[in-house]
Amino acid sequence: MAASISFSHIGIHVRDLPKMERFYTEFLELTVTDRGELDTALGRLDFVFTSSDPREHHQLVLAAGRPESIPFNVINQISFRVENFPKLRDLYRRSAEYEVTDMRPVTHGNAVSIYFRDPEGNRIELFCDTPWYVDQPMVIPMDMSMTDEKLWAWIEDTAGKLPGFKPVEEWRRQMTERMSRRAMAALPVQT
């Protein structure tokens, strides 16, 4: 079933464009796909387009023009799926080389995540999926000093005790059915 609407990309205003470009391209390994200036309601701004998928021209756009003082950032988080747990662990280790703050490794039962603040304070989540589903929201602090084997055993044991625990494939089948019913209900009636 193809979705009629799917998420594509996000753009954020930044104060220090070169610094933020370095962070997202070096640490999170995004590739600059384009850059340039554009006249906007805020004046002429510089833009950097980045992606990790050659099918997507951009997934994250960095735009200059963020004010020095904003009382509240309405972006809760920007999340990036990583290919596997070894990659997540590598990024966790490498984070010390970059200006990240507020590092928090957690499990949601359905994912293993590290949350942190980028150099301008935006909350970032890096995560890899687990083979399970549990009711959300769910956040349980995790000890990244454990070996991979012990950590995954702990994650499975912890997830197994949480409400709604089931194989993620079972949850996906249920969501496919629910989304199909919704799509069918939205079709015009043929007479």
N, C-alpha and C positions, 0 to 999 in steps of 0.2 A: 504494500500500500504506500503510494507516494504522498507525502505531505504537501498540501497546497501552499503552506507557509513554512519556511525553515529559517532558523537563525543564521546570519551570514557573518557579520562583523560588528565591531564596536570602535568608536573613536573617543579619545580622551584629550582634554586640554592639559598641557604640561607647561611648567615654568622654564625648565632648562632642556631644550630639545636635543642638543648633542648628547648630554648626559643620559637622558632617557632612551635615546636611540641606542647608545652603547649598551645600556642595561638589557634592553629587550632583544638586541641582536646577539650580544655576546653570551649573556647568562641564559636567556630563554631560547636562544638559537633561532630566532625569527630572521627572515631575510628581507632586506629592503627591496620592495618591488617597484617603487616610484617615489618621487619627492617633488615638491614645487611650492609655489606661492599662489595664494588665492585671495581676492578681495572678499571680505566677509562683513557681517554686521559689527564685528569687533575691530575692523580695520584689515589691513593686509597681513595675512598670517602665513607662516611656513608650515608645511605638512610633510610627514614621512609615513608612507604606507608600508606595512609589513605583513608577512604571511609565512606559514610553515607548510602550505599546501599549494602546489603549482596550479591546481584547479581554481584557487581563490586568489584573485588579484590582491586583495587585502583582507586580513582578519582583525588586525589592530591598527588603527590610524592614530598617530601622535600629532597633535595640532598645538602649535605655540599659542600663547595668549592666556594661560591660566593665571589669574590674579595671585599675588603673593599671599594674601590672607583670605581664606574662605572659611566661614564659620562651620560649614558642614559639607561633607562630600557625599552626594547622594548615591554614588556607586558603592554597593555593598561589597562586591568582590568581582574580580576578573579571573576566570578559571581556565586552566589549560590542562587537557588530558595528556599524560605522557605514556609512552609505549609500554612500559612495564615497571615493575618495582625496582630493578637495578638502576634504571634511569632516574627514578624518583630519588633513590638513595644518593646517587651521584650528584644530583642537583642540590640535595640537602647539604652534602659535604662542601660543595663549591660555593654555597651561599655566603660563606664567610669572606670570600674575595670581593663581594659586591656590597653596596650600602643597603642591605636589607635589615629590617628590624622586626620585632614582635613575632619571632619564629615560633610556630606551634604545630608540631606533628600530631595528627589525630586520625582516628578511623570513624567513618560514618556507618560502618557495617557493610555498606555496598561499595565503599571506596576507601582507599588509604590516601591521606592528604597531608600536605604541608602548607600552612598558611603563613604569610608574612606580609610586610609592608615594603613596597618598592621604594626607590630613593626619594620619591615625592609623597609618600604616605598612602598610596592606593593599596588596598588589600588585594593580594594575589593568592590564588589557590592553585597548586600543582597537585594532580591526583592521578592514580591509576585505579581501575575498577577491580573489584573482587568478584567472585562467581556467585555472590549472594545478594539478596534483597532484604532490607529491614525497613520498618516504618520510619519515615523521616518527619521532622528533623531529628538527627541523632549525632552527637559529637562526644567522643570519648578520647581523652588524651592518650598518647602512645609514646612508648620509650624507644627511640631510634637507636639506642646503644645496644639493643638486643641483636643477636644474629638473625639473619633472614629466616632461618628455620624456626627459631623460637618465636620471633615476632609474628610470622604467619600462623603458627599454631595458636598463639594468643588471640590474634584477630579472629580466627575461625571459632574458637571457643567463646569469645566475647559476643560475636555476631549471633551465634547459635542460641544465646540466652535472651536476645532482644525481641521485642514485639514484631510480629510479621515475618520472622525469619523464614526464607524459602530460597530455592535456587533462582538466580536472576532470570533464567530462561522461562521459568513458570510465570514470573511477574511480567516479562515481556509479552508472553502469549496473552495474558489477561489485558494488558494495555493495547495490544494490537486489536483484540476483539472490541474493546471499549471505543478506540479511535475509529474503527471501521463502522460501528453502529452510529457514531456521531456523524461521520461522513455520509452514510446512507440517509440519515434523517435530514441532512441539509440538501439532498438532491431534490429537484422539483418533481412533483407527481406527474407522471405521464398519463394522459387521458385519451 
